[in-house]
Every structure is written in C-alpha cells, then in structure tokens.
Amino acid sequence: MAMHTALRMKQAGYKKGIPDILIFEPRGEYVGLAVEVKTATGRASDHQKEWQERLRERGWRAEICKGLDACITVIDDYFQ
C-alpha cells in the first residue's frame, strides 16, 4: 500500500485489520457478515485474525476467503 493511501485511511478513521467486506444484515444466529479477502497465496495478519475473533465473539459470522469464488460462496451461503 502506498504511504499516502495509508495516511488517508488513518485520517478517515480506519483501523488495522478491519475486514474488507462488512454486511450489516442479521441472518439466522448472526448479527452480520465480515469477510477478509485474500489472494490464493495471501495470509491474514495478526490484526486481521484478532478482528475476526472479536467479531465472532460478538455474534458475527467472520470469514477469511482466498479468491473471488470463495467470497461469492460465503456471501451466497450467508443469504440462504
């Protein structure tokens, strides 16, 4: 990430590790869906893993998806 992009994100209030996709729509036992998107070889950072765990503790379905197909599968499953 370019330094100017990181600075703008910090100024806008973004925190490290926040999932890429947040769906604020309760479904079944969950209060929302949080998806961290990774490439096929990407790995979640410690900040991202911590966010995932905290969201799960609060009733969210939180997933780390590798690739577009995995993201689509998780989102489709959430809305079934």
VEXDO-898047 format. One record per atom (N, C-alpha, C, CB): residue in one letter; atom name; x, y, z. Coordinates in Angstrom, 3 decimals, padded with zeros to 6 digits, always signed. Last residue first. Glycine has a CB too. Layout:
<pts>
res: a atom: CA east: X north: Y up: Z
...
</pts>
This chain:
<pts>
res: q atom: N east: -028.644 north: -017.523 up: +002.262
res: q atom: CA east: -029.578 north: -018.644 up: +002.014
res: q atom: C east: -030.498 north: -018.829 up: +003.193
res: q atom: CB east: -028.815 north: -019.955 up: +001.736
res: f atom: N east: -026.714 north: -015.634 up: +002.814
res: f atom: CA east: -028.058 north: -015.159 up: +002.485
res: f atom: C east: -029.049 north: -016.270 up: +002.151
res: f atom: CB east: -027.982 north: -014.216 up: +001.335
res: y atom: N east: -024.437 north: -017.170 up: +003.268
res: y atom: CA east: -024.952 north: -016.322 up: +004.342
res: y atom: C east: -026.403 north: -015.905 up: +004.075
res: y atom: CB east: -024.067 north: -015.078 up: +004.505
res: d atom: N east: -023.972 north: -018.295 up: +000.754
res: d atom: CA east: -024.361 north: -019.148 up: +001.871
res: d atom: C east: -024.992 north: -018.338 up: +002.997
res: d atom: CB east: -023.154 north: -019.916 up: +002.393
res: d atom: N east: -023.137 north: -015.978 up: -000.649
res: d atom: CA east: -024.350 north: -016.706 up: -001.053
res: d atom: C east: -024.874 north: -017.581 up: +000.085
res: d atom: CB east: -024.067 north: -017.574 up: -002.295
res: i atom: N east: -020.766 north: -015.462 up: +000.822
res: i atom: CA east: -021.859 north: -014.480 up: +000.801
res: i atom: C east: -023.174 north: -015.146 up: +000.394
res: i atom: CB east: -021.529 north: -013.318 up: -000.167
res: v atom: N east: -019.263 north: -017.793 up: +000.285
res: v atom: CA east: -019.579 north: -017.409 up: +001.668
res: v atom: C east: -020.768 north: -016.446 up: +001.700
res: v atom: CB east: -018.347 north: -016.760 up: +002.347
res: t atom: N east: -019.108 north: -017.736 up: -002.565
res: t atom: CA east: -019.696 north: -018.884 up: -001.864
res: t atom: C east: -020.119 north: -018.501 up: -000.457
res: t atom: CB east: -018.703 north: -020.053 up: -001.813
res: i atom: N east: -017.732 north: -015.335 up: -002.981
res: i atom: CA east: -019.093 north: -015.493 up: -003.501
res: i atom: C east: -019.800 north: -016.635 up: -002.777
res: i atom: CB east: -019.072 north: -015.753 up: -005.028
res: c atom: N east: -015.265 north: -015.997 up: -001.802
res: c atom: CA east: -016.076 north: -014.886 up: -001.290
res: c atom: C east: -017.531 north: -015.023 up: -001.723
res: c atom: CB east: -015.510 north: -013.543 up: -001.771
res: a atom: N east: -014.395 north: -018.071 up: -003.462
res: a atom: CA east: -014.636 north: -018.345 up: -002.046
res: a atom: C east: -015.504 north: -017.253 up: -001.428
res: a atom: CB east: -013.303 north: -018.460 up: -001.283
res: d atom: N east: -014.095 north: -016.652 up: -005.890
res: d atom: CA east: -015.055 north: -017.753 up: -005.788
res: d atom: C east: -015.396 north: -018.073 up: -004.338
res: d atom: CB east: -014.505 north: -018.995 up: -006.475
res: l atom: N east: -011.990 north: -014.807 up: -005.287
res: l atom: CA east: -013.351 north: -014.353 up: -005.557
res: l atom: C east: -014.386 north: -015.463 up: -005.385
res: l atom: CB east: -013.435 north: -013.796 up: -006.957
res: g atom: N east: -009.632 north: -015.718 up: -002.656
res: g atom: CA east: -010.131 north: -015.623 up: -004.018
res: g atom: C east: -011.601 north: -015.257 up: -004.112
res: g atom: CB east: -009.905 north: -016.907 up: -004.715
res: k atom: N east: -010.083 north: -016.904 up: +000.357
res: k atom: CA east: -008.995 north: -016.824 up: -000.620
res: k atom: C east: -009.590 north: -016.874 up: -002.018
res: k atom: CB east: -007.962 north: -017.976 up: -000.415
res: c atom: N east: -011.477 north: -015.377 up: +003.194
res: c atom: CA east: -011.694 north: -016.054 up: +001.911
res: c atom: C east: -010.506 north: -015.832 up: +000.990
res: c atom: CB east: -012.988 north: -015.553 up: +001.239
res: i atom: N east: -012.352 north: -015.645 up: +006.422
res: i atom: CA east: -011.221 north: -015.241 up: +005.595
res: i atom: C east: -011.324 north: -016.066 up: +004.318
res: i atom: CB east: -009.825 north: -015.456 up: +006.336
res: e atom: N east: -015.265 north: -014.541 up: +008.211
res: e atom: CA east: -014.567 north: -015.497 up: +007.353
res: e atom: C east: -013.368 north: -014.850 up: +006.669
res: e atom: CB east: -015.523 north: -016.069 up: +006.305
res: a atom: N east: -017.629 north: -014.426 up: +010.697
res: a atom: CA east: -016.407 north: -013.800 up: +010.195
res: a atom: C east: -015.582 north: -014.838 up: +009.463
res: a atom: CB east: -015.588 north: -013.163 up: +011.347
res: r atom: N east: -020.680 north: -013.638 up: +011.805
res: r atom: CA east: -020.010 north: -014.680 up: +011.031
res: r atom: C east: -018.819 north: -013.988 up: +010.389
res: r atom: CB east: -020.975 north: -015.359 up: +009.946
res: w atom: N east: -021.005 north: -012.234 up: +015.090
res: w atom: CA east: -020.829 north: -012.108 up: +013.648
res: w atom: C east: -020.339 north: -013.422 up: +013.053
res: w atom: CB east: -019.846 north: -010.976 up: +013.320
res: g atom: N east: -021.099 north: -012.270 up: +017.875
res: g atom: CA east: -022.224 north: -012.789 up: +017.108
res: g atom: C east: -022.141 north: -012.640 up: +015.606
res: g atom: CB east: -023.429 north: -012.141 up: +017.557
res: r atom: N east: -018.852 north: -011.532 up: +019.202
res: r atom: CA east: -019.993 north: -010.620 up: +019.266
res: r atom: C east: -021.139 north: -011.034 up: +018.360
res: r atom: CB east: -019.555 north: -009.233 up: +018.908
res: e atom: N east: -016.944 north: -013.365 up: +018.578
res: e atom: CA east: -017.376 north: -013.289 up: +019.976
res: e atom: C east: -018.619 north: -012.419 up: +020.144
res: e atom: CB east: -016.248 north: -012.745 up: +020.843
res: r atom: N east: -016.524 north: -012.620 up: +015.907
res: r atom: CA east: -017.197 north: -013.893 up: +016.219
res: r atom: C east: -017.723 north: -013.888 up: +017.651
res: r atom: CB east: -016.231 north: -015.084 up: +016.015
res: l atom: N east: -015.078 north: -010.243 up: +016.324
res: l atom: CA east: -016.397 north: -010.204 up: +015.690
res: l atom: C east: -017.178 north: -011.484 up: +015.978
res: l atom: CB east: -016.257 north: -010.000 up: +014.172
res: r atom: N east: -012.732 north: -011.253 up: +017.469
res: r atom: CA east: -013.586 north: -010.319 up: +018.231
res: r atom: C east: -014.994 north: -010.243 up: +017.636
res: r atom: CB east: -012.953 north: -008.908 up: +018.257
res: e atom: N east: -011.733 north: -012.812 up: +015.328
res: e atom: CA east: -012.099 north: -013.428 up: +016.601
res: e atom: C east: -013.032 north: -012.529 up: +017.413
res: e atom: CB east: -010.845 north: -013.744 up: +017.412
res: q atom: N east: -011.254 north: -010.825 up: +013.385
res: q atom: CA east: -012.134 north: -011.953 up: +013.099
res: q atom: C east: -012.640 north: -012.578 up: +014.404
res: q atom: CB east: -011.399 north: -013.009 up: +012.243
res: w atom: N east: -009.366 north: -009.200 up: +014.703
res: w atom: CA east: -010.677 north: -008.664 up: +014.350
res: w atom: C east: -011.684 north: -009.795 up: +014.105
res: w atom: CB east: -010.567 north: -007.767 up: +013.103
res: e atom: N east: -007.235 north: -011.064 up: +014.781
res: e atom: CA east: -007.815 north: -010.545 up: +016.025
res: e atom: C east: -009.205 north: -009.967 up: +015.779
res: e atom: CB east: -006.899 north: -009.472 up: +016.641
res: k atom: N east: -006.657 north: -011.370 up: +012.091
res: k atom: CA east: -007.116 north: -012.527 up: +012.864
res: k atom: C east: -007.781 north: -012.086 up: +014.159
res: k atom: CB east: -005.946 north: -013.471 up: +013.169
res: q atom: N east: -005.768 north: -008.763 up: +011.527
res: q atom: CA east: -006.957 north: -009.298 up: +010.867
res: q atom: C east: -007.519 north: -010.491 up: +011.625
res: q atom: CB east: -006.632 north: -009.698 up: +009.432
res: h atom: N east: -003.451 north: -008.624 up: +013.101
res: h atom: CA east: -004.540 north: -007.669 up: +013.318
res: h atom: C east: -005.847 north: -008.203 up: +012.721
res: h atom: CB east: -004.187 north: -006.292 up: +012.698
res: d atom: N east: -001.908 north: -010.633 up: +011.916
res: d atom: CA east: -002.354 north: -010.807 up: +013.298
res: d atom: C east: -003.505 north: -009.862 up: +013.618
res: d atom: CB east: -001.191 north: -010.572 up: +014.273
res: s atom: N east: -003.126 north: -011.110 up: +008.531
res: s atom: CA east: -002.204 north: -010.562 up: +009.520
res: s atom: C east: -002.738 north: -010.847 up: +010.929
res: s atom: CB east: -002.006 north: -009.032 up: +009.303
res: a atom: N east: -003.617 north: -013.879 up: +006.365
res: a atom: CA east: -004.185 north: -012.868 up: +007.255
res: a atom: C east: -003.131 north: -012.411 up: +008.256
res: a atom: CB east: -005.429 north: -013.418 up: +007.993
res: r atom: N east: -002.043 north: -014.256 up: +003.208
res: r atom: CA east: -002.227 north: -014.698 up: +004.593
res: r atom: C east: -002.779 north: -013.547 up: +005.416
res: r atom: CB east: -000.893 north: -015.213 up: +005.201
res: g atom: N east: -002.305 north: -015.362 up: -000.253
res: g atom: CA east: -002.273 north: -014.363 up: +000.813
res: g atom: C east: -002.527 north: -014.957 up: +002.189
res: g atom: CB east: -003.288 north: -013.291 up: +000.537
res: t atom: N east: -002.590 north: -016.976 up: -002.401
res: t atom: CA east: -001.403 north: -017.204 up: -001.579
res: t atom: C east: -001.311 north: -016.248 up: -000.391
res: t atom: CB east: -000.163 north: -017.073 up: -002.429
res: a atom: N east: -004.960 north: -016.089 up: -003.508
res: a atom: CA east: -004.780 north: -017.534 up: -003.299
res: a atom: C east: -003.591 north: -017.828 up: -002.385
res: a atom: CB east: -004.586 north: -018.244 up: -004.646
res: t atom: N east: -005.687 north: -013.126 up: -001.590
res: t atom: CA east: -005.350 north: -013.814 up: -002.831
res: t atom: C east: -005.159 north: -015.289 up: -002.503
res: t atom: CB east: -004.064 north: -013.205 up: -003.501
res: k atom: N east: -008.489 north: -012.399 up: +000.568
res: k atom: CA east: -007.070 north: -012.657 up: +000.320
res: k atom: C east: -006.894 north: -013.248 up: -001.076
res: k atom: CB east: -006.483 north: -013.613 up: +001.397
res: v atom: N east: -010.745 north: -010.579 up: +002.470
res: v atom: CA east: -010.442 north: -011.119 up: +001.146
res: v atom: C east: -008.930 north: -011.224 up: +000.963
res: v atom: CB east: -011.064 north: -010.234 up: +000.036
res: e atom: N east: -012.823 north: -011.111 up: +005.113
res: e atom: CA east: -011.471 north: -010.650 up: +004.784
res: e atom: C east: -011.086 north: -011.352 up: +003.488
res: e atom: CB east: -010.429 north: -010.956 up: +005.954
res: v atom: N east: -016.052 north: -010.310 up: +005.952
res: v atom: CA east: -015.219 north: -011.109 up: +005.052
res: v atom: C east: -013.879 north: -010.402 up: +004.826
res: v atom: CB east: -015.947 north: -011.352 up: +003.697
res: a atom: N east: -018.731 north: -010.620 up: +008.115
res: a atom: CA east: -017.461 north: -009.932 up: +007.887
res: a atom: C east: -016.563 north: -010.844 up: +007.054
res: a atom: CB east: -016.770 north: -009.546 up: +009.243
res: l atom: N east: -022.148 north: -010.196 up: +008.635
res: l atom: CA east: -021.118 north: -010.995 up: +007.978
res: l atom: C east: -019.901 north: -010.117 up: +007.732
res: l atom: CB east: -021.641 north: -011.605 up: +006.643
res: g atom: N east: -024.307 north: -010.189 up: +011.569
res: g atom: CA east: -023.736 north: -009.639 up: +010.350
res: g atom: C east: -022.674 north: -010.579 up: +009.806
res: g atom: CB east: -023.142 north: -008.245 up: +010.604
res: v atom: N east: -025.371 north: -011.629 up: +013.585
res: v atom: CA east: -025.783 north: -010.225 up: +013.510
res: v atom: C east: -025.245 north: -009.544 up: +012.254
res: v atom: CB east: -025.309 north: -009.470 up: +014.751
res: y atom: N east: -026.594 north: -015.016 up: +013.296
res: y atom: CA east: -025.556 north: -013.998 up: +013.146
res: y atom: C east: -026.129 north: -012.592 up: +013.062
res: y atom: CB east: -024.730 north: -014.281 up: +011.916
res: e atom: N east: -028.484 north: -016.997 up: +013.217
res: e atom: CA east: -027.842 north: -016.763 up: +014.507
res: e atom: C east: -026.839 north: -015.613 up: +014.475
res: e atom: CB east: -027.150 north: -018.016 up: +014.964
res: g atom: N east: -030.208 north: -015.527 up: +010.601
res: g atom: CA east: -030.143 north: -016.674 up: +011.494
res: g atom: C east: -029.535 north: -016.295 up: +012.829
res: g atom: CB east: -029.345 north: -017.797 up: +010.859
res: r atom: N east: -028.774 north: -012.466 up: +009.947
res: r atom: CA east: -029.287 north: -013.686 up: +009.317
res: r atom: C east: -029.125 north: -014.825 up: +010.299
res: r atom: CB east: -028.550 north: -013.996 up: +007.972
res: p atom: N east: -028.594 north: -008.913 up: +009.711
res: p atom: CA east: -028.710 north: -010.135 up: +010.520
res: p atom: C east: -029.303 north: -011.283 up: +009.711
res: p atom: CB east: -029.573 north: -009.874 up: +011.760
res: e atom: N east: -026.420 north: -007.027 up: +008.043
res: e atom: CA east: -027.741 north: -007.628 up: +007.826
res: e atom: C east: -027.816 north: -008.912 up: +008.638
res: e atom: CB east: -028.004 north: -007.911 up: +006.300
res: f atom: N east: -024.042 north: -005.552 up: +007.224
res: f atom: CA east: -024.808 north: -005.291 up: +008.437
res: f atom: C east: -026.249 north: -005.746 up: +008.252
res: f atom: CB east: -024.758 north: -003.797 up: +008.803
res: i atom: N east: -021.157 north: -006.759 up: +006.122
res: i atom: CA east: -022.572 north: -006.772 up: +005.753
res: i atom: C east: -023.376 north: -006.681 up: +007.044
res: i atom: CB east: -022.951 north: -008.066 up: +004.926
res: l atom: N east: -018.059 north: -005.764 up: +005.090
res: l atom: CA east: -018.922 north: -005.858 up: +006.271
res: l atom: C east: -020.361 north: -005.754 up: +005.806
res: l atom: CB east: -018.587 north: -004.743 up: +007.326
res: i atom: N east: -014.993 north: -006.604 up: +003.726
res: i atom: CA east: -016.435 north: -006.540 up: +003.464
res: i atom: C east: -017.172 north: -006.711 up: +004.785
res: i atom: CB east: -016.878 north: -007.633 up: +002.430
res: d atom: N east: -012.457 north: -006.534 up: +004.893
res: d atom: CA east: -012.697 north: -005.828 up: +003.642
res: d atom: C east: -014.182 north: -005.626 up: +003.358
res: d atom: CB east: -012.060 north: -006.579 up: +002.502
res: p atom: N east: -012.126 north: -006.044 up: +008.494
res: p atom: CA east: -012.397 north: -006.845 up: +007.292
res: p atom: C east: -012.734 north: -005.986 up: +006.068
res: p atom: CB east: -013.541 north: -007.808 up: +007.563
res: i atom: N east: -009.458 north: -004.328 up: +010.040
res: i atom: CA east: -010.896 north: -004.341 up: +009.772
res: i atom: C east: -011.145 north: -005.123 up: +008.483
res: i atom: CB east: -011.466 north: -002.884 up: +009.664
res: g atom: N east: -006.689 north: -004.124 up: +010.337
res: g atom: CA east: -007.318 north: -005.420 up: +010.494
res: g atom: C east: -008.804 north: -005.477 up: +010.223
res: g atom: CB east: -007.081 north: -005.890 up: +011.830
res: k atom: N east: -006.368 north: -000.893 up: +011.694
res: k atom: CA east: -005.711 north: -002.066 up: +011.114
res: k atom: C east: -006.537 north: -003.315 up: +011.374
res: k atom: CB east: -004.292 north: -002.236 up: +011.687
res: k atom: N east: -009.059 north: +001.381 up: +011.049
res: k atom: CA east: -008.188 north: +000.680 up: +011.986
res: k atom: C east: -007.578 north: -000.525 up: +011.291
res: k atom: CB east: -008.965 north: +000.248 up: +013.257
res: y atom: N east: -009.931 north: +004.600 up: +009.755
res: y atom: CA east: -009.779 north: +003.156 up: +009.581
res: y atom: C east: -008.796 north: +002.594 up: +010.602
res: y atom: CB east: -009.309 north: +002.829 up: +008.153
res: g atom: N east: -010.171 north: +007.341 up: +009.823
res: g atom: CA east: -010.605 north: +006.580 up: +010.984
res: g atom: C east: -010.502 north: +005.074 up: +010.852
res: g atom: CB east: -011.984 north: +006.926 up: +011.289
res: a atom: N east: -009.104 north: +008.959 up: +007.944
res: a atom: CA east: -010.538 north: +008.687 up: +007.819
res: a atom: C east: -011.069 north: +007.826 up: +008.960
res: a atom: CB east: -010.823 north: +008.005 up: +006.497
res: q atom: N east: -006.429 north: +008.857 up: +008.578
res: q atom: CA east: -007.143 north: +010.105 up: +008.811
res: q atom: C east: -008.657 north: +009.917 up: +008.751
res: q atom: CB east: -006.712 north: +011.145 up: +007.799
res: k atom: N east: -005.903 north: +006.274 up: +007.628
res: k atom: CA east: -005.776 north: +006.566 up: +009.055
res: k atom: C east: -006.542 north: +007.827 up: +009.407
res: k atom: CB east: -004.302 north: +006.714 up: +009.452
res: m atom: N east: -006.262 north: +006.675 up: +004.884
res: m atom: CA east: -007.104 north: +005.712 up: +005.595
res: m atom: C east: -007.066 north: +005.980 up: +007.092
res: m atom: CB east: -006.652 north: +004.269 up: +005.301
res: r atom: N east: -004.215 north: +008.518 up: +004.330
res: r atom: CA east: -005.619 north: +008.905 up: +004.132
res: r atom: C east: -006.563 north: +007.971 up: +004.883
res: r atom: CB east: -005.968 north: +008.907 up: +002.636
res: l atom: N east: -001.990 north: +006.883 up: +004.910
res: l atom: CA east: -002.231 north: +008.104 up: +005.678
res: l atom: C east: -003.684 north: +008.548 up: +005.549
res: l atom: CB east: -001.293 north: +009.224 up: +005.213
res: a atom: N east: -002.223 north: +004.904 up: +002.942
res: a atom: CA east: -002.279 north: +004.532 up: +004.357
res: a atom: C east: -002.584 north: +005.746 up: +005.219
res: a atom: CB east: -000.959 north: +003.886 up: +004.801
res: t atom: N east: -001.851 north: +006.516 up: +000.676
res: t atom: CA east: -003.115 north: +005.796 up: +000.869
res: t atom: C east: -003.281 north: +005.412 up: +002.327
res: t atom: CB east: -003.175 north: +004.540 up: -000.023
res: h atom: N east: +000.769 north: +007.362 up: +001.004
res: h atom: CA east: -000.298 north: +008.367 up: +001.017
res: h atom: C east: -001.678 north: +007.717 up: +001.198
res: h atom: CB east: -000.269 north: +009.187 up: -000.284
res: m atom: N east: +002.175 north: +004.914 up: +000.804
res: m atom: CA east: +002.161 north: +005.645 up: +002.065
res: m atom: C east: +001.038 north: +006.674 up: +002.105
res: m atom: CB east: +003.498 north: +006.329 up: +002.290
res: a atom: N east: +000.539 north: +002.192 up: -000.815
res: a atom: CA east: +001.312 north: +003.428 up: -000.875
res: a atom: C east: +001.142 north: +004.202 up: +000.430
res: a atom: CB east: +000.876 north: +004.293 up: -002.085
res: m atom: N east: +000.852 north: -001.168 up: +000.000
res: m atom: CA east: +000.000 north: +000.000 up: +000.000
res: m atom: C east: +000.901 north: +001.234 up: +000.000
res: m atom: CB east: -000.971 north: -000.004 up: +001.226
</pts>
